[in-house]
Structures are given as structure tokens and as C-alpha cells.
Amino acid sequence: MFVVRSEQGYVHLIPLRLNSQINQVSAGTDLVIRGFYPNMWSPCELDCTLRLVNLARSKKLREQQGKILLEGRRLISNALDAGASPQTVFFTSVERLQELPLSKLAQACLVKVKPEDINVWSDVDTPPNFIAIFKRPEVSQMQFSEEKFGKALPLTLICDNVRDPGNLGTALRCAAAAGCHSVLLTKGCVDLWEPKVLRIAMGAHFRLPIIPSLTWTDIHTHLPANTTVHVADNCRGRSKEPEFSATSQRQNKPGDYGWVSSRSNSRKMQYEDFSYEEDEEKDGCRQTWPVLETQPYHISWTGRHTAVVIGGETHGVSHGALQLASQTGGRRLLIPMVQGVDSLNSAMAASVLLFEGRRQLMLETE
């Protein structure tokens, strides 16, 4: 039997044994279900429940409390399958509750609520039947089933200051779909557990290792030995035909390594080695921007283990990314675009490069 206490005393929880009271769904499993009715909740208890949901939506509180909020049957089931630890699950009906792997909820507090209350708590247009609060997962404690998802390819995505939740969520989903080995996020990326990132990633958080808040020194240690790091390069030239010229063209700012706006250029498409002669100053010292060879993305660039850096929406890839690429013999991977298109966003660039990397790696294994 499970007993939960509040500051005022015992919270009225109803212990149920599933094999006798919920159609024998999971014999021998004890679950605690709290009915949500006005005459059963004190104002203090209701306020505590609302605060519990709200704290999971705040990045600061998520980090302080070590909790995350998941919505919907699929996402919650994915988290449970990966070994994440549920703490509280809010559901709208016992029948709906049976859609979850109940054997993995034995240590969680189950709270039955009215559908209209889920509508208030959820920020999506079509509220789910479940909202769950989990302990913030640690990659080292999660299980990524090779039997279920297949063997990962020697390909890693590195997101460098990707701050838009939609772009990061889409990039994570692409990484999972392409069969990547892992995803590394630099400090400055949007929070991995932001609700919008979770929804758009469609379970990618629980399909492959994703490690957030890394410095470039940290990233180097999280990559397998002999990894080659390439950076995604925005197409700054314009062309009516997909041809490449060896003639160099000056690039004027570090942001030209990312997926940001640039002036129109009527010349034929060109690419060049990046030599940032106007070194920037940082902490009183001048930074030299590394020189990298550029190549079209469809020419072979995969190897024993390969990482691709996608820059953020505003500033592009950072100096640390270029430095790591230079140290590992990496290149700039150029995605050509037709005349009049200014740039791709970071998520679209990630999709193009990751699936091209997958194509090349699959050809090598044939």
C-alpha cells in the first residue's frame, strides 16, 4: 500500500490492486489513485497540485527541482520504456490509464482528474488524456534499445546555440530518424526539456543519448576517438545552375557559418576556404578564425565516426566549433541553393546533412 502525506497530514489516496479492481490489467501491481472531486480537495492541496504542474514548465524550477513535464500517452510510454522515473501521473479515466505500461507506474502517484482540468493545465490546442511529472532523466541511467531501434550509425549531431524550440525539436527528431549515435548540445541552446521541444521531437529524447549544456571542451570528451567534425555552411553565393567555382568570395562575418540572413549576390555560386582576417577580440585577446576547406555536401565526408555541427539561427556556428573542426580535419559542408533563396533554417540544414550522412554510411556497409 502507498501512503502520501501533505503538510497538513494525510492526503486521501485510494490504494487499488489492479488484478482485482481494474479488469486484471496487471496482476499483482499496486497503484495509488487519487480521485479529483471538489469535496475531496482542500484549497491548499489543489494549490500544491497546480504548483507541481507549473514548476515543470519553468526552466529554472525544472533545474532546481529536477523534474520535467511530459504530455500524452506516446511520450509518457517512451519515457517509461527508456527507464525514466515517473513521480506523478494525472489521467482522465481508468480506461485511459490502461493504455500506459502499468507495471512501470508502481512507484508513481496516480491522480484522476477531470478532462476540463487537464485542459487548463495543458498549453496545446487538443489537450492529452495524460500529464506526467518525471524525475529529470540522466543519459547514463537511460536505456536505448538497439533491438527496438536498430544499431546506431557512427554519426553525431552537434547543435551550437540553437535557441528556437521548433528548430531544436525538429533537429532532434531528424537525428533519431537518421539513426544517429548521439546528439550534443552546447550551452546557449534552448532547454532540452522545454515543452515545445518535447512535443516537436516526438520521443527523440528517449531514442538516443542527448547531452545538453556542454562547453566545447566537454564536447570533445563526449565524442568517440578519431571523430571528424564538420560544420554546416550556409550558401552565400547564388546561382541559376548548381555549379561550383574555385574563385573565392569574401565572407564578412562569423554569422556566415550559420543559417542567417545575408545580402543578395547576383554572381554565380561560389565557395571558399574561410579565412577571417578581421580577427575578433575576446577578453582582451584577438581570436583567429580557423581556415577550413569547403566541399559540396553530397561529396563523401563520412568516416569511422563523423560529427556535424549546426549553427544557431542568429550567430551561426561559434569559434569553438570551427576550432574543433580544424583540429579534427573537418570541412565546411556546403548546401547549394537556387537564386533568390536567402538561407535554410538550422533544422532543415540538419535534416539534409544527417540523411546525406546516413546515405553515405549505408553505401559503405553494402
C-alpha positions as semicolon CSV with decimal commas, in nm:
position;residue;x (nm);y (nm);z (nm)
1;M;0,000;0,000;0,000
2;F;0,116;0,354;-0,080
3;V;0,059;0,649;0,152
4;V;0,129;1,011;0,057
5;R;0,144;1,286;0,317
6;S;0,082;1,657;0,272
7;E;0,195;1,932;0,506
8;Q;-0,148;1,920;0,672
9;G;-0,149;1,544;0,719
10;Y;-0,255;1,250;0,507
11;V;-0,365;1,308;0,151
12;H;-0,666;1,085;0,083
13;L;-0,526;0,829;-0,161
14;I;-0,713;0,520;-0,267
15;P;-0,488;0,212;-0,300
16;L;-0,601;-0,026;-0,574
17;R;-0,477;-0,370;-0,666
18;L;-0,510;-0,388;-1,044
19;N;-0,574;-0,761;-1,062
20;S;-0,894;-0,723;-0,862
21;Q;-1,026;-0,377;-0,947
22;I;-0,910;-0,274;-1,296
23;N;-1,009;-0,570;-1,511
24;Q;-0,699;-0,768;-1,417
25;V;-0,480;-0,547;-1,637
26;S;-0,162;-0,605;-1,443
27;A;-0,191;-0,872;-1,180
28;G;-0,011;-0,810;-0,855
29;T;0,065;-0,442;-0,921
30;D;-0,025;-0,189;-0,650
31;L;-0,116;0,158;-0,774
32;V;-0,239;0,462;-0,585
33;I;-0,523;0,656;-0,745
34;R;-0,647;0,988;-0,612
35;G;-0,995;1,091;-0,725
36;F;-1,022;1,458;-0,819
37;Y;-1,351;1,592;-0,687
38;P;-1,415;1,933;-0,524
39;N;-1,528;1,782;-0,195
40;M;-1,206;1,580;-0,167
41;W;-0,953;1,857;-0,224
42;S;-0,865;2,127;0,022
43;P;-0,760;2,463;-0,131
44;C;-0,406;2,401;-0,012
45;E;-0,390;2,057;-0,176
46;L;-0,524;2,195;-0,504
47;D;-0,273;2,480;-0,495
48;C;0,010;2,232;-0,435
49;T;-0,102;2,025;-0,734
50;L;-0,118;2,327;-0,963
51;R;0,224;2,442;-0,848
52;L;0,358;2,093;-0,916
53;V;0,245;2,119;-1,278
54;N;0,364;2,478;-1,319
55;L;0,712;2,415;-1,185
56;A;0,772;2,161;-1,459
57;R;0,708;2,434;-1,718
58;S;0,972;2,671;-1,583
59;K;1,332;2,601;-1,685
60;K;1,464;2,748;-1,361
61;L;1,229;2,540;-1,149
62;R;1,290;2,228;-1,361
63;E;1,659;2,259;-1,286
64;Q;1,607;2,339;-0,918
65;Q;1,356;2,060;-0,856
66;G;1,499;1,808;-1,102
67;K;1,160;1,747;-1,264
68;I;1,020;1,751;-1,618
69;L;0,666;1,756;-1,755
70;L;0,551;1,512;-2,025
71;E;0,216;1,519;-2,202
72;G;0,039;1,244;-2,395
73;R;0,034;0,865;-2,394
74;R;0,310;0,814;-2,652
75;L;0,565;1,044;-2,492
76;I;0,500;0,909;-2,143
77;S;0,523;0,549;-2,269
78;N;0,850;0,626;-2,449
79;A;0,993;0,772;-2,129
80;L;0,888;0,469;-1,926
81;D;1,037;0,230;-2,183
82;A;1,367;0,418;-2,164
83;G;1,378;0,380;-1,787
84;A;1,277;0,731;-1,681
85;S;1,130;0,758;-1,330
86;P;0,767;0,878;-1,306
87;Q;0,663;1,067;-0,995
88;T;0,306;1,180;-1,059
89;V;0,068;1,088;-1,342
90;F;-0,256;1,280;-1,397
91;F;-0,516;1,094;-1,606
92;T;-0,880;1,148;-1,706
93;S;-1,024;0,795;-1,675
94;V;-0,929;0,449;-1,555
95;E;-0,996;0,314;-1,904
96;R;-0,740;0,557;-2,046
97;L;-0,494;0,467;-1,774
98;Q;-0,480;0,112;-1,909
99;E;-0,313;0,247;-2,227
100;L;0,007;0,301;-2,027
101;P;0,252;0,026;-1,920
102;L;0,106;-0,001;-1,571
103;S;0,378;-0,227;-1,437
104;K;0,619;0,066;-1,468
105;L;0,398;0,302;-1,264
106;A;0,411;0,115;-0,933
107;Q;0,622;0,386;-0,767
108;A;0,425;0,679;-0,909
109;C;0,134;0,867;-0,756
110;L;-0,166;0,840;-0,992
111;V;-0,415;1,125;-0,981
112;K;-0,753;1,107;-1,155
113;V;-0,862;1,449;-1,277
114;K;-1,148;1,595;-1,478
115;P;-1,083;1,649;-1,851
116;E;-1,154;2,021;-1,811
117;D;-0,873;2,048;-1,557
118;I;-0,628;1,886;-1,800
119;N;-0,746;2,150;-2,050
120;V;-0,643;2,425;-1,810
121;W;-0,305;2,273;-1,730
122;S;-0,206;2,184;-2,087
123;D;-0,095;2,452;-2,333
124;V;-0,181;2,255;-2,650
125;D;-0,494;2,302;-2,861
126;T;-0,603;1,940;-2,817
127;P;-0,525;1,853;-2,454
128;P;-0,397;1,498;-2,386
129;N;-0,553;1,243;-2,156
130;F;-0,232;1,223;-1,953
131;I;0,012;1,466;-1,798
132;A;0,304;1,320;-1,605
133;I;0,583;1,459;-1,392
134;F;0,909;1,267;-1,412
135;K;1,239;1,292;-1,238
136;R;1,474;1,474;-1,477
137;P;1,639;1,186;-1,669
138;E;2,013;1,131;-1,677
139;V;2,150;0,985;-2,000
140;S;2,374;0,746;-1,808
141;Q;2,068;0,591;-1,642
142;M;1,853;0,555;-1,954
143;Q;1,819;0,252;-2,181
144;F;1,825;0,288;-2,559
145;S;1,720;-0,044;-2,706
146;E;1,930;-0,149;-3,004
147;E;1,688;-0,437;-3,057
148;K;1,397;-0,194;-3,082
149;F;1,556;0,100;-3,264
150;G;1,838;-0,070;-3,454
151;K;2,212;-0,021;-3,434
152;A;2,313;0,345;-3,434
153;L;2,527;0,483;-3,713
154;P;2,867;0,642;-3,636
155;L;2,714;0,987;-3,678
156;T;2,670;1,260;-3,415
157;L;2,476;1,585;-3,439
158;I;2,614;1,887;-3,252
159;C;2,375;2,179;-3,204
160;D;2,560;2,508;-3,146
161;N;2,346;2,780;-2,987
162;V;2,021;2,663;-3,143
163;R;1,777;2,873;-2,945
164;D;1,448;2,821;-3,126
165;P;1,243;2,536;-2,968
166;G;1,090;2,440;-3,302
167;N;1,428;2,411;-3,472
168;L;1,583;2,211;-3,190
169;G;1,287;1,975;-3,163
170;T;1,290;1,913;-3,537
171;A;1,667;1,857;-3,540
172;L;1,636;1,600;-3,260
173;R;1,359;1,421;-3,445
174;C;1,574;1,412;-3,760
175;A;1,871;1,277;-3,564
176;A;1,658;0,995;-3,424
177;A;1,510;0,916;-3,766
178;A;1,854;0,911;-3,931
179;G;1,984;0,666;-3,670
180;C;2,241;0,895;-3,513
181;H;2,472;0,774;-3,239
182;S;2,407;1,079;-3,019
183;V;2,324;1,450;-3,005
184;L;2,536;1,705;-2,818
185;L;2,402;2,049;-2,726
186;T;2,622;2,345;-2,640
187;K;2,547;2,592;-2,365
188;G;2,322;2,854;-2,519
189;C;2,083;2,606;-2,682
190;V;1,719;2,619;-2,575
191;D;1,639;2,389;-2,282
192;L;1,618;2,027;-2,392
193;W;1,310;1,973;-2,173
194;E;1,114;2,276;-2,293
195;P;0,754;2,154;-2,358
196;K;0,759;2,267;-2,723
197;V;1,092;2,091;-2,784
198;L;0,947;1,771;-2,634
199;R;0,632;1,783;-2,846
200;I;0,811;1,850;-3,174
201;A;1,086;1,594;-3,112
202;M;0,819;1,320;-3,096
203;G;1,000;1,096;-2,848
204;A;1,355;1,151;-2,977
205;H;1,463;1,235;-2,620
206;F;1,413;0,868;-2,534
207;R;1,551;0,707;-2,851
208;L;1,915;0,819;-2,843
209;P;2,158;0,987;-2,599
210;I;2,115;1,367;-2,592
211;I;2,359;1,555;-2,372
212;P;2,288;1,925;-2,305
213;S;2,475;2,230;-2,172
214;L;2,823;2,136;-2,292
215;T;3,130;2,352;-2,344
216;W;3,350;2,278;-2,643
217;T;3,598;2,109;-2,412
218;D;3,312;1,888;-2,287
219;I;3,202;1,808;-2,641
220;H;3,548;1,686;-2,735
221;T;3,539;1,438;-2,446
222;H;3,191;1,311;-2,543
223;L;3,296;1,220;-2,897
224;P;3,447;0,880;-2,980
225;A;3,818;0,873;-3,057
226;N;3,919;0,969;-3,411
227;T;3,594;1,157;-3,475
228;T;3,599;1,403;-3,765
229;V;3,390;1,714;-3,702
230;H;3,239;1,903;-3,998
231;V;3,042;2,228;-3,987
232;A;2,733;2,314;-4,189
233;D;2,792;2,608;-4,420
234;N;2,521;2,840;-4,542
235;C;2,523;2,907;-4,915
236;R;2,623;3,270;-4,954
237;G;2,655;3,269;-5,327
238;R;2,365;3,248;-5,573
239;S;2,345;3,059;-5,897
240;K;2,097;2,981;-6,170
241;E;2,267;2,647;-6,212
242;P;2,414;2,414;-5,946
243;E;2,778;2,469;-6,041
244;F;3,075;2,538;-5,815
245;S;3,360;2,778;-5,877
246;A;3,707;2,772;-5,732
247;T;3,708;3,152;-5,731
248;S;3,694;3,277;-5,375
249;Q;3,449;3,532;-5,244
250;R;3,494;3,729;-4,925
251;Q;3,273;3,648;-4,626
252;N;3,249;3,928;-4,378
253;K;3,116;3,790;-4,052
254;P;3,118;3,478;-3,836
255;G;2,741;3,450;-3,884
256;D;2,807;3,341;-4,241
257;Y;2,872;2,997;-4,092
258;G;2,510;2,971;-3,979
259;W;2,160;2,985;-4,118
260;V;2,107;3,360;-4,102
261;S;2,013;3,633;-4,347
262;S;2,263;3,776;-4,591
263;R;2,268;4,024;-4,879
264;S;2,167;3,905;-5,223
265;N;2,451;3,828;-5,460
266;S;2,395;3,802;-5,834
267;R;2,725;3,621;-5,904
268;K;2,741;3,254;-5,981
269;M;2,752;3,027;-5,678
270;Q;3,096;3,026;-5,520
271;Y;3,262;2,874;-5,219
272;E;3,591;2,925;-5,048
273;D;3,811;2,849;-4,752
274;F;3,704;3,061;-4,456
275;S;3,983;3,295;-4,354
276;Y;3,858;3,553;-4,111
277;E;4,131;3,813;-4,135
278;E;3,947;4,068;-3,925
279;D;4,010;3,875;-3,605
280;E;3,769;3,946;-3,323
281;E;3,869;4,041;-2,971
282;K;3,758;3,834;-2,676
283;D;3,861;3,908;-2,317
284;G;4,125;4,148;-2,449
285;C;4,278;3,886;-2,680
286;R;4,241;3,860;-3,054
287;Q;4,079;3,543;-3,188
288;T;4,193;3,390;-3,514
289;W;3,916;3,216;-3,707
290;P;4,037;2,880;-3,840
291;V;4,063;2,812;-4,212
292;L;3,852;2,518;-4,331
293;E;3,828;2,360;-4,674
294;T;3,479;2,374;-4,826
295;Q;3,307;2,100;-5,022
296;P;2,955;2,032;-5,154
297;Y;2,756;1,826;-4,905
298;H;2,689;1,539;-5,149
299;I;3,060;1,454;-5,188
300;S;3,183;1,187;-4,944
301;W;3,259;1,321;-4,595
302;T;3,169;1,035;-4,357
303;G;3,426;0,815;-4,188
304;R;3,480;0,591;-3,885
305;H;3,286;0,839;-3,674
306;T;3,160;1,173;-3,800
307;A;3,002;1,471;-3,628
308;V;2,813;1,757;-3,792
309;V;2,778;2,099;-3,629
310;I;2,464;2,301;-3,698
311;G;2,484;2,667;-3,601
312;G;2,213;2,874;-3,437
313;E;1,965;3,099;-3,611
314;T;2,130;3,431;-3,527
315;H;2,506;3,393;-3,500
316;G;2,582;3,070;-3,682
317;V;2,848;2,831;-3,557
318;S;3,086;2,955;-3,293
319;H;3,462;2,991;-3,287
320;G;3,483;2,676;-3,075
321;A;3,305;2,474;-3,344
322;L;3,543;2,594;-3,615
323;Q;3,841;2,524;-3,393
324;L;3,728;2,167;-3,321
325;A;3,659;2,106;-3,690
326;S;4,006;2,234;-3,777
327;Q;4,171;2,013;-3,514
328;T;3,993;1,700;-3,640
329;G;4,047;1,761;-4,012
330;G;3,686;1,861;-4,072
331;R;3,542;2,067;-4,355
332;R;3,264;2,308;-4,430
333;L;2,973;2,123;-4,592
334;L;2,800;2,346;-4,842
335;I;2,434;2,306;-4,934
336;P;2,379;2,493;-5,262
337;M;2,058;2,688;-5,317
338;V;1,896;2,848;-5,619
339;Q;1,893;3,218;-5,687
340;G;1,670;3,429;-5,464
341;V;1,666;3,195;-5,160
342;D;1,846;3,360;-4,873
343;S;1,912;3,068;-4,640
344;L;1,790;2,746;-4,483
345;N;1,696;2,732;-4,118
346;S;1,904;2,519;-3,885
347;A;1,653;2,232;-3,862
348;M;1,626;2,198;-4,239
349;A;2,005;2,205;-4,275
350;A;2,035;1,933;-4,011
351;S;1,783;1,718;-4,197
352;V;1,965;1,750;-4,530
353;L;2,308;1,672;-4,386
354;L;2,208;1,392;-4,150
355;F;2,024;1,196;-4,414
356;E;2,305;1,251;-4,662
357;G;2,543;1,121;-4,397
358;R;2,316;0,821;-4,346
359;R;2,310;0,756;-4,722
360;Q;2,690;0,764;-4,742
361;L;2,736;0,538;-4,438
362;M;2,484;0,285;-4,566
363;L;2,665;0,270;-4,900
364;E;2,991;0,197;-4,718
365;T;2,837;-0,106;-4,548
366;E;2,700;-0,259;-4,867
